[in-house]
Amino acid sequence: MGLQNFYASVIIKIMGNRLYLDNCAFNRPYDDQTLLKNYLEAEAKTFVQKKILQETFELAWSYVMDYEVSFNPFSDRKNQILKWKNIAKVDINESDKIIAMANNIMQKNIKSKDALHLACAIEAECNYFITTDGKILKKSIDNIIIVDPINFVRMLGV
């Protein structure tokens, strides 16, 4: 194992390895890739997905993802995203606990659907909530780190 791989493995052990990618993150590769920010976020998200497939990280999924993906008007995109549900190590269903947690999160001026995503990620014991949504990225929530794909990859030291 090279020194860089060693440091990356130490960082991952310190960071934790369960991730929640929201619908914005999953859809970033379908956004306008001529915009540098979109392109870099899509590349970083793809890198994270490769690490999930290599089992470096665990993916969490939720009923909120099911709901949002069901409204994707592009069947090919919808099907590509839904494949990740089968890869996820945990799938969170609706519960009174999730709803109560989301209601608390909404008090931080976060929209209901986003609050539900965050509550599911926390319930799944995710260490990171990966999103490309600028409004969510400006927020801070107890028990989870909200980060965009680029900065997540930077934290890995890659």
C-alpha positions as CSV (number, residue, x, y, z in Angstrom):
1,M,0.0,0.0,0.0
2,G,1.4,3.4,-1.0
3,L,1.7,6.2,1.4
4,Q,-1.1,8.1,-0.2
5,N,-3.4,5.1,0.1
6,F,-2.4,4.6,3.7
7,Y,-3.2,8.2,4.6
8,A,-6.6,8.0,2.7
9,S,-7.5,4.8,4.7
10,V,-6.6,6.6,8.0
11,I,-8.7,9.6,7.0
12,I,-11.7,7.4,6.1
13,K,-11.4,5.6,9.5
14,I,-11.4,8.9,11.3
15,M,-14.2,10.4,9.1
16,G,-16.6,7.5,9.1
17,N,-17.8,5.7,6.0
18,R,-21.6,6.0,5.7
19,L,-22.8,8.6,3.1
20,Y,-26.1,10.0,2.0
21,L,-26.3,11.5,-1.5
22,D,-29.4,13.6,-2.1
23,N,-31.3,13.8,-5.3
24,C,-29.4,17.0,-6.4
25,A,-26.1,15.1,-6.1
26,F,-27.4,12.1,-8.1
27,N,-28.6,14.4,-10.8
28,R,-25.5,16.6,-11.1
29,P,-24.1,14.6,-14.1
30,Y,-27.3,15.5,-16.0
31,D,-26.9,19.2,-15.5
32,D,-25.1,21.5,-18.0
33,Q,-21.6,20.1,-18.1
34,T,-20.2,23.1,-19.9
35,L,-20.4,24.9,-16.5
36,L,-17.1,24.2,-14.7
37,K,-18.8,23.8,-11.3
38,N,-21.3,21.3,-12.6
39,Y,-18.6,19.3,-14.4
40,L,-16.3,19.2,-11.3
41,E,-19.1,18.3,-9.0
42,A,-20.2,15.5,-11.4
43,E,-16.7,14.1,-11.6
44,A,-16.3,14.2,-7.8
45,K,-19.7,12.6,-7.3
46,T,-18.7,9.8,-9.8
47,F,-15.5,9.3,-7.8
48,V,-17.5,8.9,-4.6
49,Q,-19.8,6.4,-6.3
50,K,-16.8,4.4,-7.4
51,K,-15.6,4.3,-3.8
52,I,-19.1,3.1,-2.8
53,L,-18.8,0.3,-5.3
54,Q,-15.4,-0.6,-3.9
55,E,-17.0,-0.6,-0.4
56,T,-14.8,2.1,0.9
57,F,-18.0,3.9,1.8
58,E,-21.5,2.7,2.5
59,L,-24.5,4.4,0.8
60,A,-27.7,5.1,2.7
61,W,-31.1,5.4,0.8
62,S,-34.5,6.5,1.9
63,Y,-38.2,6.7,1.1
64,V,-37.6,10.4,0.4
65,M,-35.2,9.4,-2.4
66,D,-37.8,7.0,-3.8
67,Y,-40.4,9.7,-3.8
68,E,-38.2,12.3,-5.5
69,V,-36.7,10.0,-8.1
70,S,-40.2,8.8,-9.0
71,F,-40.9,12.3,-10.4
72,N,-37.9,12.3,-12.7
73,P,-39.4,12.8,-16.2
74,F,-36.5,11.0,-17.9
75,S,-36.9,7.2,-17.5
76,D,-33.2,6.5,-18.3
77,R,-32.0,8.9,-15.6
78,K,-34.6,7.6,-13.1
79,N,-33.5,4.0,-13.8
80,Q,-29.8,4.8,-13.4
81,I,-30.4,6.6,-10.1
82,L,-32.7,3.8,-8.8
83,K,-29.9,1.2,-9.3
84,W,-28.1,2.8,-6.4
85,K,-31.0,1.8,-4.1
86,N,-29.9,-1.8,-4.5
87,I,-26.3,-0.9,-3.6
88,A,-27.3,1.0,-0.5
89,K,-26.4,-0.8,2.8
90,V,-29.4,0.8,4.6
91,D,-32.8,2.0,3.4
92,I,-34.7,4.3,5.8
93,N,-38.5,4.2,5.8
94,E,-40.9,6.8,7.1
95,S,-41.5,6.8,10.9
96,D,-42.7,9.2,13.5
97,K,-39.1,9.7,14.6
98,I,-38.1,10.8,11.1
99,I,-41.0,13.2,10.9
100,A,-40.2,14.7,14.3
101,M,-36.6,15.0,13.5
102,A,-37.5,16.7,10.2
103,N,-39.8,19.2,11.9
104,N,-36.9,20.2,14.2
105,I,-34.6,20.6,11.2
106,M,-37.1,22.7,9.4
107,Q,-36.8,25.2,12.3
108,K,-33.4,26.0,10.8
109,N,-35.1,27.4,7.7
110,I,-34.7,24.2,5.7
111,K,-37.5,23.1,3.3
112,S,-39.6,20.1,4.3
113,K,-38.3,17.7,1.7
114,D,-34.7,18.6,2.4
115,A,-35.3,18.3,6.2
116,L,-36.7,14.8,5.5
117,H,-33.6,13.8,3.6
118,L,-31.4,15.1,6.4
119,A,-33.5,13.3,9.0
120,C,-33.2,10.1,7.1
121,A,-29.4,10.5,6.8
122,I,-29.1,11.1,10.5
123,E,-31.4,8.1,11.3
124,A,-29.2,6.0,9.0
125,E,-26.2,7.1,11.1
126,C,-24.5,8.7,8.0
127,N,-21.4,10.7,8.7
128,Y,-21.9,12.9,5.6
129,F,-24.8,14.4,3.6
130,I,-23.5,15.0,0.1
131,T,-25.4,17.6,-1.9
132,T,-25.0,20.2,-4.6
133,D,-27.8,22.3,-3.3
134,G,-26.3,25.7,-2.4
135,K,-29.0,26.5,0.2
136,I,-28.5,23.3,2.1
137,L,-24.7,23.6,1.9
138,K,-25.0,26.9,3.9
139,K,-26.7,25.1,6.8
140,S,-25.2,23.3,9.8
141,I,-27.0,20.4,11.4
142,D,-26.1,18.5,14.5
143,N,-24.9,14.9,14.0
144,I,-24.0,15.1,10.3
145,I,-21.6,17.0,8.0
146,I,-23.2,18.7,5.0
147,V,-20.7,18.9,2.1
148,D,-20.6,19.1,-1.7
149,P,-18.9,16.3,-3.7
150,I,-15.8,18.4,-4.5
151,N,-15.1,19.3,-0.9
152,F,-15.8,15.7,0.2
153,V,-13.2,14.4,-2.1
154,R,-10.8,17.1,-0.9
155,M,-11.3,15.9,2.6
156,L,-10.1,12.5,1.5
157,G,-6.8,14.0,0.5
158,V,-7.1,12.6,-3.0
